[in-house]
Amino acid sequence: MGKLHYLYAWSLLWFEWNFKGAGKRVSGSQTLYPNYSWTDYHLALGHYEDAYQGAIKNIDYDPKNDVAWTGVITSSYFANHDPDKVIRKALVTPVIRIIFSFALNQLAFYVSEKNMMKLFPY
């Protein structure tokens, strides 16, 4: 049941841009998911410091969670909390370093493929 509240709140926020409806679901789901800070919701509303503090709470709860680290990095940028320092801290976590390496490899492949398409359009 808790997962349904979470997914419904998330879909209201990102697919319908229904901030009021998402806010109601966020409030209801926080009782079911007290360790989930709803960083996306706070960022969408412009509550950058709330997003950052909540994202830090997520990391304290689960330091190996790559999605939580994404929230910390993103919210640190908007809340003016030195995102470079946050990224360096995230990369100390082995799981995050592996994911980051994979993402860089994918990006390198995409960039090289795109350049090849420019050179050989057919």
PyRosetta script that sets phi, psi and omega in degrees:
from pyrosetta import init, pose_from_sequence

init()
pose = pose_from_sequence("MGKLHYLYAWSLLWFEWNFKGAGKRVSGSQTLYPNYSWTDYHLALGHYEDAYQGAIKNIDYDPKNDVAWTGVITSSYFANHDPDKVIRKALVTPVIRIIFSFALNQLAFYVSEKNMMKLFPY")
pose.set_psi(1, -40.2)
pose.set_omega(1, -179.6)
pose.set_phi(2, -62.3)
pose.set_psi(2, -37.6)
pose.set_omega(2, -179.8)
pose.set_phi(3, -63.3)
pose.set_psi(3, -34.9)
pose.set_omega(3, 178.5)
pose.set_phi(4, -64.3)
pose.set_psi(4, -42.1)
pose.set_omega(4, 177.8)
pose.set_phi(5, -61.5)
pose.set_psi(5, -44.5)
pose.set_omega(5, -179.6)
pose.set_phi(6, -60.9)
pose.set_psi(6, -49.4)
pose.set_omega(6, -178.2)
pose.set_phi(7, -67.0)
pose.set_psi(7, -36.5)
pose.set_omega(7, 179.0)
pose.set_phi(8, -66.9)
pose.set_psi(8, -44.6)
pose.set_omega(8, 177.5)
pose.set_phi(9, -60.0)
pose.set_psi(9, -43.9)
pose.set_omega(9, -179.0)
pose.set_phi(10, -63.8)
pose.set_psi(10, -42.4)
pose.set_omega(10, -179.9)
pose.set_phi(11, -69.1)
pose.set_psi(11, -36.5)
pose.set_omega(11, 176.0)
pose.set_phi(12, -62.2)
pose.set_psi(12, -39.3)
pose.set_omega(12, -178.3)
pose.set_phi(13, -70.0)
pose.set_psi(13, -53.5)
pose.set_omega(13, -169.2)
pose.set_phi(14, -91.5)
pose.set_psi(14, -25.4)
pose.set_omega(14, -178.2)
pose.set_phi(15, -100.7)
pose.set_psi(15, -31.5)
pose.set_omega(15, -177.8)
pose.set_phi(16, -108.9)
pose.set_psi(16, -10.6)
pose.set_omega(16, -175.2)
pose.set_phi(17, 52.7)
pose.set_psi(17, 37.1)
pose.set_omega(17, 178.9)
pose.set_phi(18, -94.9)
pose.set_psi(18, 86.2)
pose.set_omega(18, -174.9)
pose.set_phi(19, -67.7)
pose.set_psi(19, -37.8)
pose.set_omega(19, 179.6)
pose.set_phi(20, -65.9)
pose.set_psi(20, -46.8)
pose.set_omega(20, 178.7)
pose.set_phi(21, -64.6)
pose.set_psi(21, -40.6)
pose.set_omega(21, 177.9)
pose.set_phi(22, -63.8)
pose.set_psi(22, -39.0)
pose.set_omega(22, 179.2)
pose.set_phi(23, -60.4)
pose.set_psi(23, -40.5)
pose.set_omega(23, 177.9)
pose.set_phi(24, -64.1)
pose.set_psi(24, -43.3)
pose.set_omega(24, -179.8)
pose.set_phi(25, -69.6)
pose.set_psi(25, -36.6)
pose.set_omega(25, 177.3)
pose.set_phi(26, -60.5)
pose.set_psi(26, -47.1)
pose.set_omega(26, 179.9)
pose.set_phi(27, -60.1)
pose.set_psi(27, -43.2)
pose.set_omega(27, 179.9)
pose.set_phi(28, -67.9)
pose.set_psi(28, -38.0)
pose.set_omega(28, -177.1)
pose.set_phi(29, -78.9)
pose.set_psi(29, -18.3)
pose.set_omega(29, 178.4)
pose.set_phi(30, -66.6)
pose.set_psi(30, -25.7)
pose.set_omega(30, 175.0)
pose.set_phi(31, -71.5)
pose.set_psi(31, -30.1)
pose.set_omega(31, 179.5)
pose.set_phi(32, -86.3)
pose.set_psi(32, -30.6)
pose.set_omega(32, 179.8)
pose.set_phi(33, -125.5)
pose.set_psi(33, 72.1)
pose.set_omega(33, -175.8)
pose.set_phi(34, -65.1)
pose.set_psi(34, -20.9)
pose.set_omega(34, -179.3)
pose.set_phi(35, -93.1)
pose.set_psi(35, 1.8)
pose.set_omega(35, 177.3)
pose.set_phi(36, -100.0)
pose.set_psi(36, 122.9)
pose.set_omega(36, -170.4)
pose.set_phi(37, -91.0)
pose.set_psi(37, -9.2)
pose.set_omega(37, -176.9)
pose.set_phi(38, 58.8)
pose.set_psi(38, 49.3)
pose.set_omega(38, 179.8)
pose.set_phi(39, -55.5)
pose.set_psi(39, -42.8)
pose.set_omega(39, -179.9)
pose.set_phi(40, -57.0)
pose.set_psi(40, -44.2)
pose.set_omega(40, -178.3)
pose.set_phi(41, -62.7)
pose.set_psi(41, -46.4)
pose.set_omega(41, 179.9)
pose.set_phi(42, -65.4)
pose.set_psi(42, -39.2)
pose.set_omega(42, 176.9)
pose.set_phi(43, -63.7)
pose.set_psi(43, -43.1)
pose.set_omega(43, -179.5)
pose.set_phi(44, -62.1)
pose.set_psi(44, -32.6)
pose.set_omega(44, 179.3)
pose.set_phi(45, -84.9)
pose.set_psi(45, -8.2)
pose.set_omega(45, -178.1)
pose.set_phi(46, 85.6)
pose.set_psi(46, 14.0)
pose.set_omega(46, 177.3)
pose.set_phi(47, -90.7)
pose.set_psi(47, 70.4)
pose.set_omega(47, -169.9)
pose.set_phi(48, -65.9)
pose.set_psi(48, -40.7)
pose.set_omega(48, -179.9)
pose.set_phi(49, -67.6)
pose.set_psi(49, -40.0)
pose.set_omega(49, 175.5)
pose.set_phi(50, -61.2)
pose.set_psi(50, -41.6)
pose.set_omega(50, 178.4)
pose.set_phi(51, -61.5)
pose.set_psi(51, -45.0)
pose.set_omega(51, -178.4)
pose.set_phi(52, -64.5)
pose.set_psi(52, -47.2)
pose.set_omega(52, -179.2)
pose.set_phi(53, -63.5)
pose.set_psi(53, -39.6)
pose.set_omega(53, 177.5)
pose.set_phi(54, -66.9)
pose.set_psi(54, -38.6)
pose.set_omega(54, 179.1)
pose.set_phi(55, -65.5)
pose.set_psi(55, -39.0)
pose.set_omega(55, 176.2)
pose.set_phi(56, -61.7)
pose.set_psi(56, -40.2)
pose.set_omega(56, 177.3)
pose.set_phi(57, -60.4)
pose.set_psi(57, -40.4)
pose.set_omega(57, 177.7)
pose.set_phi(58, -61.9)
pose.set_psi(58, -41.2)
pose.set_omega(58, -179.5)
pose.set_phi(59, -67.8)
pose.set_psi(59, -39.8)
pose.set_omega(59, 177.5)
pose.set_phi(60, -60.4)
pose.set_psi(60, -35.8)
pose.set_omega(60, -179.8)
pose.set_phi(61, -75.1)
pose.set_psi(61, -42.5)
pose.set_omega(61, -176.8)
pose.set_phi(62, -143.1)
pose.set_psi(62, 86.7)
pose.set_omega(62, -175.1)
pose.set_phi(63, -68.0)
pose.set_psi(63, -9.8)
pose.set_omega(63, 179.4)
pose.set_phi(64, -100.5)
pose.set_psi(64, 6.7)
pose.set_omega(64, -176.8)
pose.set_phi(65, -83.2)
pose.set_psi(65, 111.3)
pose.set_omega(65, -177.2)
pose.set_phi(66, -66.1)
pose.set_psi(66, -34.2)
pose.set_omega(66, 178.3)
pose.set_phi(67, -66.8)
pose.set_psi(67, -39.1)
pose.set_omega(67, 177.4)
pose.set_phi(68, -63.4)
pose.set_psi(68, -40.4)
pose.set_omega(68, 177.9)
pose.set_phi(69, -64.7)
pose.set_psi(69, -36.0)
pose.set_omega(69, 176.4)
pose.set_phi(70, -60.6)
pose.set_psi(70, -42.0)
pose.set_omega(70, 177.2)
pose.set_phi(71, -63.3)
pose.set_psi(71, -39.9)
pose.set_omega(71, 179.0)
pose.set_phi(72, -65.5)
pose.set_psi(72, -46.0)
pose.set_omega(72, -178.1)
pose.set_phi(73, -63.8)
pose.set_psi(73, -47.6)
pose.set_omega(73, -179.3)
pose.set_phi(74, -63.4)
pose.set_psi(74, -48.2)
pose.set_omega(74, -177.7)
pose.set_phi(75, -69.6)
pose.set_psi(75, -29.5)
pose.set_omega(75, 178.2)
pose.set_phi(76, -65.1)
pose.set_psi(76, -34.3)
pose.set_omega(76, 177.6)
pose.set_phi(77, -63.7)
pose.set_psi(77, -50.6)
pose.set_omega(77, -176.5)
pose.set_phi(78, -72.3)
pose.set_psi(78, -29.7)
pose.set_omega(78, -179.1)
pose.set_phi(79, -91.4)
pose.set_psi(79, 7.3)
pose.set_omega(79, 179.0)
pose.set_phi(80, 58.0)
pose.set_psi(80, 50.3)
pose.set_omega(80, 178.8)
pose.set_phi(81, -116.0)
pose.set_psi(81, 50.2)
pose.set_omega(81, 174.0)
pose.set_phi(82, 45.3)
pose.set_psi(82, 74.8)
pose.set_omega(82, -178.5)
pose.set_phi(83, -60.3)
pose.set_psi(83, -29.2)
pose.set_omega(83, 178.2)
pose.set_phi(84, -61.6)
pose.set_psi(84, -41.2)
pose.set_omega(84, 178.5)
pose.set_phi(85, -64.5)
pose.set_psi(85, -40.3)
pose.set_omega(85, 179.8)
pose.set_phi(86, -65.3)
pose.set_psi(86, -41.8)
pose.set_omega(86, 179.0)
pose.set_phi(87, -63.4)
pose.set_psi(87, -43.3)
pose.set_omega(87, 178.1)
pose.set_phi(88, -60.9)
pose.set_psi(88, -39.6)
pose.set_omega(88, 178.5)
pose.set_phi(89, -66.2)
pose.set_psi(89, -40.4)
pose.set_omega(89, 179.6)
pose.set_phi(90, -63.1)
pose.set_psi(90, -38.3)
pose.set_omega(90, -176.1)
pose.set_phi(91, -71.9)
pose.set_psi(91, -9.5)
pose.set_omega(91, 174.4)
pose.set_phi(92, -72.4)
pose.set_psi(92, -27.2)
pose.set_omega(92, 179.4)
pose.set_phi(93, -76.7)
pose.set_psi(93, 118.0)
pose.set_omega(93, -174.8)
pose.set_phi(94, -53.4)
pose.set_psi(94, -42.4)
pose.set_omega(94, -179.0)
pose.set_phi(95, -61.9)
pose.set_psi(95, -42.5)
pose.set_omega(95, -179.2)
pose.set_phi(96, -67.3)
pose.set_psi(96, -40.2)
pose.set_omega(96, 179.2)
pose.set_phi(97, -61.4)
pose.set_psi(97, -39.7)
pose.set_omega(97, 178.3)
pose.set_phi(98, -65.0)
pose.set_psi(98, -45.8)
pose.set_omega(98, 179.6)
pose.set_phi(99, -62.5)
pose.set_psi(99, -43.0)
pose.set_omega(99, 179.8)
pose.set_phi(100, -62.3)
pose.set_psi(100, -43.0)
pose.set_omega(100, 178.8)
pose.set_phi(101, -62.1)
pose.set_psi(101, -42.7)
pose.set_omega(101, 177.8)
pose.set_phi(102, -61.7)
pose.set_psi(102, -43.9)
pose.set_omega(102, -179.7)
pose.set_phi(103, -62.7)
pose.set_psi(103, -40.9)
pose.set_omega(103, 178.0)
pose.set_phi(104, -64.2)
pose.set_psi(104, -39.9)
pose.set_omega(104, 177.4)
pose.set_phi(105, -63.2)
pose.set_psi(105, -41.2)
pose.set_omega(105, 178.6)
pose.set_phi(106, -64.5)
pose.set_psi(106, -41.9)
pose.set_omega(106, 179.3)
pose.set_phi(107, -63.3)
pose.set_psi(107, -44.5)
pose.set_omega(107, 179.3)
pose.set_phi(108, -60.3)
pose.set_psi(108, -41.1)
pose.set_omega(108, 178.5)
pose.set_phi(109, -63.9)
pose.set_psi(109, -44.6)
pose.set_omega(109, -178.8)
pose.set_phi(110, -61.9)
pose.set_psi(110, -47.2)
pose.set_omega(110, -178.4)
pose.set_phi(111, -62.8)
pose.set_psi(111, -45.2)
pose.set_omega(111, -179.1)
pose.set_phi(112, -65.5)
pose.set_psi(112, -39.1)
pose.set_omega(112, 178.6)
pose.set_phi(113, -64.8)
pose.set_psi(113, -41.0)
pose.set_omega(113, -179.7)
pose.set_phi(114, -65.3)
pose.set_psi(114, -40.7)
pose.set_omega(114, 177.5)
pose.set_phi(115, -65.7)
pose.set_psi(115, -37.9)
pose.set_omega(115, 177.5)
pose.set_phi(116, -62.9)
pose.set_psi(116, -36.8)
pose.set_omega(116, 179.1)
pose.set_phi(117, -65.5)
pose.set_psi(117, -33.9)
pose.set_omega(117, 177.7)
pose.set_phi(118, -69.7)
pose.set_psi(118, -39.4)
pose.set_omega(118, -178.8)
pose.set_phi(119, -72.6)
pose.set_psi(119, -38.9)
pose.set_omega(119, -176.6)
pose.set_phi(120, -128.5)
pose.set_psi(120, 80.1)
pose.set_omega(120, -173.8)
pose.set_phi(121, -66.9)
pose.set_psi(121, -12.0)
pose.set_omega(121, -176.7)
pose.set_phi(122, -98.1)
pose.dump_pdb("model.pdb")
